[in-house]
Amino acid sequence: MGIGSLLLERGLVSAAEIDQAVEEQQRTGERLDRILVRLGHVDGKAMLQTVGEQFGMPVVDVLKIEPDKDVLGLIPSRLVFNKQCVPIERQEDTLRVATSDPFELTAFDELRLLTGLAIELVLTDEEELRAFIRQHYGVAGDTLEALDRDTDAASVDAGDEDAEHAELASVIRLVNDILIEAIHERATDVHIEPYEKRLEIRYRIDGILSTARVPRSVDRFRSAIISRLKIMANLNVAERRRPQDGRITLRHDGHEYDLRMSVIPMIHGEGVVLRILDATAGLRPLDELGMQPDLLHRWEGCIRRPHGILLVTGPTGSGKSTTLYASLKTVVTGDIKAITIEDPVEYHVEGVNQIQTHSDVGMTFAAGLRAVLRHDPDIVMVGEIRDRETAEAAVQASLTGHLVFSTLHTNDAAGAMPRLLDMGVEPFLVGSSVEAVLAQRLVRRICANCGEDWTPSPETLPPQLRIRAETTIRRGPGCRQCRQTGYRGRVGLYELLEVNDAVQRNVLDRGTANEIAKAADQGGNLTTLLEAGRQAILEGLTSPDEVARVAVTGP
């Protein structure tokens, strides 16, 4: 019985849908089962079961199988990539092979002759099969196989021919595979790091670096990979002694990605870091960032003030820019003019005038801030206050009736004022201009797919995060969707300090961060990161380990 008849018998499709798919097949030559899934007439899992029944093949989930290395080595990787089939189990003289294409039976005659074993075929989902191949044979493994066959190793390592090799179709495909895999893994950064005997490629996923599953043979093509990336970013391929910065635009699966690239010379070659930004993704609204309702209400009150400085603090990668963009999007309307000065402009915000700094022509944060004030803005966003000149310009802007958003690198909200004082800004200016400081961290969110209830023993938790005995919280044991980490996605923790009279007096007296925090807390104007973290744990959003990683200091 054909696949169409089986689907009709099961009531999974109608005769009209079969006719439509057959017409499409005659036009494109594509397989009927794939057309029906692509058109949305049949669910992929249901189709897989039906095809398995048609061929008398059991359906397996290969991602739940951990085959022995000896079994994986029974079929050359070249055939795995070319035939899209994988060995998963050996029982005496029989080798179990998983495929997503049971129609290509000649491939398995070749496997039988090559291994000398009887071949038992099982069926698996095409995407799961590709994920299995990436996991056990490496990302871009088929491309590296082609490069190994077609390219002379000595010529690839010759530095003077890097540009030529970077234009090879296989090298182009290799670099694209590495970048697209990073996008599939939801990575925010790609790190390409040269060492003496290997090239390390790592992805930062949910704030944590993990090694990409790339075959070790990628090391042979390190120069060609770096050169290809330089060409994509319009950088000087021949320059290997100085740092270079550039941008790459990558389109994939209907999305446009902006890749900010930094190249730095190192002792064993050039290191590259790429920051991945989805240029087509919409900006997240303020109420989806994870702020507690009370804190969100207070922050929304701050960003609607007519003047003053609002600071967002935290380490690199803590989501400061996302918070500022969301805040701007909340308050900017047709009767408000907002101008930003950024390095670089990460996202385009509708209705906001955005300026890119260019330090080589004197367009710094401070110079830009002084210039934009002549454009009569209501709100000004400065990407970062890095020096005294920028800090003083921001203070003057706030004192002349402008609302200024900016960022600082401090550990907590109370540390922002001492940092401005250290830059050389007068205490009375800091005290009278800064309205509020929002400190933030990002913690990994417990995976929604595998998350489960858990009752920890209180004494096993850090003292700062102790909870009542028999309190049920959440944890993630790990699954395929979260890459066995137990986490998927991130959520923000926020600490808001609103400046009151007590805080101003401490700033005038050049008080320490601890003294300023106590003054704010006494007035009820401080919500700490630890409090936010404890609440996120009780709500089942994250785990004690995650909060301890980003918010707990000291024993």
C-alpha positions as a printed Julia matrix, in Angstrom:
555×3 Matrix{Float64}:
  0.0    0.0     0.0
  1.38   3.42   -0.96
  1.97   6.23    1.52
 -1.02   8.19    0.19
 -3.36   5.22    0.65
 -2.08   4.63    4.19
 -2.66   8.26    5.13
 -6.17   8.2     3.64
 -6.98   4.95    5.46
 -5.92   6.52    8.76
 -7.91   9.66    8.08
 -4.83  11.86    8.32
 -5.41  13.54    4.95
 -8.24  14.07    2.51
 -8.34  13.0    -1.13
 -8.21  16.67   -2.16
 -5.03  17.17   -0.14
 -3.46  14.1    -1.77
 -4.37  15.45   -5.22
 -2.83  18.83   -4.36
  0.37  17.14   -3.17
  0.57  14.99   -6.3
  0.29  18.09   -8.5
  3.09  19.7    -6.48
  5.16  16.52   -6.84
  4.79  16.55  -10.62
  5.95  20.14  -10.67
  8.91  19.9    -8.24
  9.88  16.21   -8.16
  9.87  16.31   -4.36
  8.83  13.24   -2.36
  5.1   13.01   -1.65
  5.5   12.58    2.12
  7.68  15.68    2.41
  5.26  17.74    0.34
  2.34  16.77    2.59
  4.3   17.8     5.7
  5.52  21.02    4.08
  1.98  22.0     3.08
  0.83  21.39    6.64
 -1.58  18.59    5.75
  0.12  16.04    8.03
  2.07  16.37   11.28
  5.72  15.33   10.91
  5.54  12.72   13.69
  2.41  11.15   12.24
  4.04  10.99    8.82
  7.14   9.34   10.31
  5.02   6.63   11.93
  3.13   6.05    8.67
  6.33   5.77    6.6
  7.72   3.37    9.2
  4.64   1.21    8.88
  4.86   1.29    5.07
  8.44  -0.04    5.13
  8.06  -2.23    8.21
 10.72  -0.21   10.04
 10.58   0.7    13.75
 10.73   4.41   14.58
 13.37   5.47   17.13
 14.44   8.72   18.79
 18.17   8.78   18.06
 18.77  11.67   20.46
 17.95   9.35   23.36
 20.62   6.87   22.25
 24.24   6.99   23.41
 26.13   4.67   21.03
 29.61   3.32   21.75
 32.49   5.02   19.98
 33.4    1.68   18.42
 29.93   1.48   16.87
 30.18   5.03   15.5
 33.47   4.12   13.88
 32.01   1.21   11.92
 30.82   3.56    9.17
 33.24   6.15    7.76
 32.16   9.72    8.49
 32.23  10.39    4.75
 29.34   7.96    4.25
 27.49   9.27    7.29
 27.48  12.76    5.78
 26.79  11.67    2.22
 24.1    9.08    2.92
 22.62  10.73    6.05
 22.58   7.51    8.06
 24.15   6.65   11.42
 25.13   3.41   13.2
 23.47   3.27   16.61
 23.88  -0.31   17.89
 25.66  -3.57   17.12
 24.34  -6.97   18.14
 26.76  -9.72   17.16
 26.77  -9.73   13.31
 24.0   -7.17   12.9
 24.46  -3.41   12.75
 21.47  -1.19   13.49
 21.47   1.88   11.25
 19.14   4.87   11.58
 17.99   6.81    8.54
 15.33   9.39    7.7
 15.17   8.29    4.03
 14.11   4.64    3.65
 13.6    5.18   -0.1
 17.37   5.23   -0.78
 18.0    1.52   -0.27
 21.12   1.3    -2.46
 23.06   3.13    0.26
 22.52   0.23    2.64
 23.8   -2.33    0.18
 27.03  -0.32    0.21
 27.09  -0.36    4.02
 26.57  -4.12    4.05
 29.56  -4.65    1.75
 31.72  -2.15    3.64
 31.1   -3.46    7.18
 30.6   -7.14    6.42
 27.61  -7.04    8.77
 23.9   -7.52    8.3
 22.16  -4.11    8.28
 18.96  -3.55   10.24
 17.29  -0.27    9.31
 15.33   1.92   11.7
 13.58   5.18   10.95
 14.12   8.51   12.68
 13.11  12.14   12.25
 15.24  14.09    9.76
 15.96  16.99   12.13
 16.79  14.61   14.98
 19.14  12.72   12.67
 20.96  15.92   11.73
 21.24  16.87   15.39
 22.68  13.41   16.16
 25.25  13.82   13.37
 26.26  17.28   14.66
 26.55  15.92   18.18
 28.68  12.88   17.38
 30.46  13.83   14.15
 30.74  17.58   14.59
 29.27  20.76   13.14
 30.22  21.21    9.48
 31.8   17.76    9.48
 30.75  17.1     5.88
 32.27  20.41    4.77
 35.55  19.61    6.54
 35.57  16.19    4.88
 35.29  17.9     1.49
 38.04  20.37    2.37
 40.32  17.55    3.5
 39.83  15.77    0.18
 40.02  18.77   -2.11
 42.63  20.99   -0.47
 46.33  20.5     0.05
 47.17  20.98    3.73
 50.43  22.79    3.08
 48.81  25.37    0.83
 45.97  26.01    3.3
 48.44  26.85    6.06
 50.37  29.26    3.86
 49.5   32.69    5.2
 50.05  34.56    1.95
 47.22  32.62    0.31
 44.61  33.18    3.03
 42.45  35.47    0.91
 42.45  32.99   -1.96
 41.42  30.09    0.28
 38.79  32.23    2.0
 36.94  32.43   -1.31
 36.79  28.63   -1.75
 33.19  27.4    -1.78
 34.01  24.84    0.93
 35.5   27.49    3.25
 32.5   29.76    2.67
 30.18  26.89    3.52
 32.28  25.97    6.59
 32.07  29.5     8.04
 28.34  29.7     7.28
 27.78  26.33    9.0
 29.58  27.55   12.14
 27.55  30.77   12.27
 24.21  29.12   11.51
 24.82  26.48   14.17
 25.42  29.31   16.66
 22.06  30.82   15.67
 20.29  27.45   16.03
 21.82  27.06   19.5
 20.56  30.56   20.47
 24.13  31.76   21.07
 24.72  35.45   21.73
 28.46  35.27   21.04
 30.87  33.11   19.01
 34.45  32.85   20.29
 37.14  31.6    17.89
 40.33  31.11   19.88
 43.69  29.96   18.44
 45.94  27.77   20.57
 49.24  26.13   19.7
 47.81  22.78   18.63
 44.11  23.45   18.15
 41.49  26.0    17.18
 38.79  26.3    19.84
 35.29  27.45   18.84
 32.89  28.25   21.66
 29.34  29.57   21.84
 27.95  31.68   24.68
 24.45  30.32   25.31
 22.29  31.82   28.06
 25.38  33.58   29.38
 27.53  30.43   29.69
 30.34  29.45   27.3
 30.21  25.95   25.85
 32.5   24.31   23.32
 31.02  23.92   19.86
 30.89  20.41   18.45
 33.33  21.04   15.61
 35.76  18.33   14.42
 39.39  18.88   15.46
 40.38  18.93   11.8
 39.04  22.5    11.71
 42.43  23.59   13.08
 44.01  23.08    9.64
 41.81  25.8     8.22
 42.16  28.4    10.95
 43.76  31.02    8.68
 41.17  30.52    5.95
 38.31  30.81    8.48
 39.64  34.07    9.94
 40.25  35.47    6.45
 36.75  34.55    5.34
 35.25  36.34    8.35
 37.41  39.41    7.64
 36.18  39.49    4.05
 32.56  39.25    5.26
 33.2   42.17    7.65
 35.08  44.28    5.05
 38.29  44.21    7.09
 41.91  44.17    5.92
 42.8   40.51    5.35
 46.54  41.21    5.23
 46.61  43.07    8.58
 47.49  40.6    11.36
 49.3   42.84   13.85
 46.55  45.24   14.93
 43.06  44.78   16.37
 40.2   45.31   13.92
 36.45  45.75   14.37
 33.74  45.2    11.79
 30.17  44.12   11.17
 28.62  41.25    9.22
 25.03  41.02    8.02
 23.8   37.42    7.84
 20.38  36.36    6.58
 18.99  33.0     7.64
 15.52  31.48    7.82
 13.71  34.78    7.25
 15.74  36.68    9.85
 18.51  39.21    9.43
 21.35  38.99   11.96
 23.83  41.73   12.74
 27.19  40.26   13.79
 29.61  42.64   15.51
 33.11  41.29   14.96
 36.3   41.96   16.91
 39.69  40.57   15.81
 42.72  40.66   18.13
 46.24  39.3    17.36
 47.35  36.58   19.78
 50.54  34.56   20.08
 49.16  31.59   18.09
 47.11  33.54   15.56
 44.16  35.91   15.55
 41.28  35.55   18.0
 37.76  36.49   16.91
 34.63  37.26   18.91
 31.29  37.77   17.16
 28.29  39.26   18.99
 25.04  38.05   17.38
 22.07  40.4    17.28
 18.78  39.49   15.61
 18.06  42.7    13.7
 14.55  41.55   12.74
 13.48  40.56   16.26
 11.19  43.03   17.92
 12.35  44.84   21.05
 10.98  43.27   24.2
  8.57  45.47   26.16
  9.52  46.55   29.66
  6.96  44.3    31.35
  8.52  41.16   29.81
 12.02  41.62   31.24
 11.28  39.95   34.59
 10.86  42.95   36.89
  8.68  42.42   39.94
  5.39  44.36   39.62
  6.22  46.81   42.41
  9.7   47.51   41.05
  8.34  47.84   37.52
  5.79  50.41   38.71
  8.52  52.4    40.46
 10.87  52.27   37.44
  8.09  53.37   35.08
  7.59  56.36   37.38
 11.32  57.14   37.16
 11.49  57.05   33.36
  8.56  59.45   33.09
 10.29  62.17   35.13
 10.96  65.45   33.28
 14.7   65.65   34.02
 17.58  64.02   35.85
 19.93  61.1    35.26
 18.75  57.48   35.28
 21.57  54.93   35.37
 21.47  51.22   34.57
 24.46  49.32   35.97
 25.85  45.83   35.75
 28.65  43.81   34.12
 29.02  43.31   30.38
 26.27  41.09   29.01
 23.81  41.73   31.85
 21.14  43.2    29.56
 21.61  46.9    30.28
 21.06  47.95   26.67
 17.89  45.85   26.44
 16.48  47.59   29.52
 17.33  51.03   28.16
 15.77  50.29   24.77
 12.62  48.92   26.43
 12.43  52.01   28.66
 12.79  54.32   25.66
 10.11  52.45   23.75
  7.78  52.84   26.74
  8.06  56.61   27.11
  8.76  57.9    23.59
  5.6   59.21   21.94
  4.81  61.69   19.2
  5.21  64.65   21.55
  8.6   63.59   22.94
 11.91  63.87   21.09
 14.57  61.32   22.03
 18.15  61.11   20.76
 20.66  58.33   21.52
 24.45  58.3    21.25
 25.64  54.69   21.05
 28.73  52.61   20.39
 27.5   50.76   18.42
 23.81  51.19   17.59
 22.45  47.72   18.41
 18.75  48.02   17.61
 16.73  50.58   15.7
 13.91  52.1    17.74
 10.99  53.64   15.88
 10.63  57.36   16.61
 14.09  57.73   18.16
 17.02  59.59   16.55
 20.07  57.34   16.94
 23.71  58.4    16.51
 26.79  56.19   16.15
 29.99  57.4    17.84
 33.19  57.73   15.79
 36.14  58.38   18.08
 38.58  58.63   15.14
 36.89  61.89   14.04
 36.25  63.16   17.55
 32.63  62.03   17.77
 32.82  60.67   21.34
 30.0   60.25   23.86
 30.82  63.61   25.44
 31.12  65.47   22.12
 27.94  63.88   20.82
 26.04  64.74   24.0
 27.03  68.4    23.81
 26.02  68.51   20.14
 22.61  66.86   20.48
 21.5   69.28   23.19
 21.27  71.91   20.46
 18.62  69.71   18.79
 16.22  70.37   21.66
 15.66  66.76   22.84
 13.44  65.8    25.77
 15.29  62.53   26.39
 18.93  61.71   25.69
 20.43  58.23   25.96
 24.22  57.95   26.28
 25.51  54.44   25.66
 27.97  54.51   28.57
 29.54  57.01   30.98
 33.23  56.1    30.72
 35.08  59.25   31.77
 34.82  62.57   33.57
 34.06  64.5    30.4
 31.03  62.37   29.57
 29.85  62.34   33.18
 29.98  66.14   33.48
 28.2   66.57   30.14
 25.43  64.21   31.32
 25.08  66.14   34.59
 24.84  69.47   32.79
 22.24  68.04   30.41
 20.12  66.83   33.32
 20.38  70.15   35.15
 19.18  72.03   32.07
 15.9   70.15   31.9
 16.71  66.93   30.04
 16.13  63.33   31.07
 19.37  61.39   30.54
 19.58  57.59   30.34
 23.0   55.95   30.56
 24.93  52.92   31.83
 27.82  52.34   34.25
 29.87  49.29   35.12
 29.34  48.83   38.87
 28.53  45.79   41.0
 25.38  47.26   42.53
 23.13  50.28   42.39
 24.69  52.03   45.39
 28.13  51.89   43.77
 27.08  54.22   40.94
 27.4   57.44   42.92
 30.91  56.72   44.3
 31.96  55.8    40.75
 30.85  59.22   39.46
 32.67  60.88   42.34
 35.82  58.93   41.49
 35.58  60.26   37.93
 35.86  63.78   39.34
 32.25  64.98   39.31
 31.46  67.27   42.25
 29.32  65.65   44.99
 26.62  68.36   44.9
 26.23  67.8    41.15
 25.91  64.02   41.56
 23.43  64.36   44.42
 21.22  66.83   42.59
 21.24  65.18   39.16
 21.01  61.39   39.68
 17.37  60.39   40.21
 17.59  56.59   40.31
 19.97  53.68   39.64
 18.84  50.28   38.36
 21.35  47.44   38.8
 20.69  44.18   37.01
 21.87  40.65   36.32
 20.66  37.9    34.01
 20.07  34.4    35.36
 19.21  31.31   33.37
 15.53  30.36   33.37
 14.59  26.81   34.38
 13.63  24.8    31.3
  9.87  24.76   30.8
 10.04  21.29   29.23
 11.92  19.35   31.92
 11.42  21.58   34.98
 10.14  19.74   38.04
  9.18  20.51   41.64
 11.94  20.07   44.2
 12.16  20.44   47.98
 15.78  21.21   48.92
 17.23  20.99   52.4
 17.62  24.62   53.56
 21.12  24.05   54.93
 22.38  23.04   51.48
 21.63  26.53   50.13
 23.86  29.61   50.5
 23.04  31.46   53.77
 21.85  34.51   51.82
 19.29  32.37   49.97
 17.91  30.28   52.83
 14.23  29.41   52.52
 11.78  27.85   54.94
 11.98  24.1    55.42
  9.73  22.04   53.12
  9.4   24.9    50.64
  8.92  23.56   47.1
 10.87  25.26   44.34
 11.83  24.21   40.79
 14.84  22.64   39.1
 15.62  21.28   35.64
 17.17  17.8    35.4
 18.0   18.39   31.73
 16.47  17.38   28.42
 17.04  17.65   24.69
 15.44  21.08   24.4
 17.78  22.64   26.97
 20.87  20.69   25.84
 20.83  18.73   29.13
 21.59  21.9    31.13
 18.23  22.24   32.87
 17.96  25.86   31.7
 16.58  27.53   28.6
 16.43  31.29   28.18
 17.18  33.97   30.75
 15.31  36.29   33.08
 16.46  39.51   34.73
 17.09  40.28   38.39
 16.78  43.97   39.24
 17.89  46.22   42.1
 16.38  49.71   42.14
 17.74  52.57   44.22
 15.78  55.81   44.16
 17.69  58.82   45.42
 16.16  60.41   48.54
 17.33  63.1    50.97
 19.35  60.63   53.05
 21.13  59.34   49.95
 21.89  62.9    48.82
 23.43  63.72   52.23
 25.64  60.62   51.99
 26.75  61.6    48.49
 27.61  65.13   49.69
 29.7   63.53   52.46
 31.36  61.23   49.9
 29.89  58.19   51.6
 30.77  54.64   50.61
 28.51  52.37   48.59
 27.5   50.5    51.77
 26.56  53.76   53.51
 24.52  54.9    50.52
 22.74  51.52   50.35
 21.83  51.71   54.05
 20.5   55.24   53.62
 18.34  54.15   50.68
 17.14  51.03   52.49
 16.05  52.98   55.57
 13.8   55.07   53.39
 12.37  52.02   51.66
 13.95  53.12   48.39
 16.12  50.06   47.73
 15.15  46.67   46.33
 18.26  44.45   46.3
 19.41  41.85   43.76
 19.32  39.17   46.46
 15.7   39.95   47.26
 14.85  39.79   43.57
 16.76  36.5    43.25
 15.02  34.95   46.24
 11.63  35.91   44.8
 12.57  34.43   41.39
 13.51  31.16   43.11
 10.2   30.98   44.98
  8.3   31.69   41.76
 10.07  28.78   40.05
 11.81  30.96   37.47
 15.39  30.05   38.34
 17.49  28.03   40.78
 19.48  28.94   43.92
 22.69  28.03   42.09
 21.97  30.59   39.38
 21.18  33.38   41.84
 24.3   32.52   43.84
 26.37  32.65   40.65
 25.43  36.23   39.78
 24.24  37.9    42.98
 25.9   36.36   46.05
 29.26  37.77   47.13
 31.37  36.53   49.99
 30.93  33.34   52.05
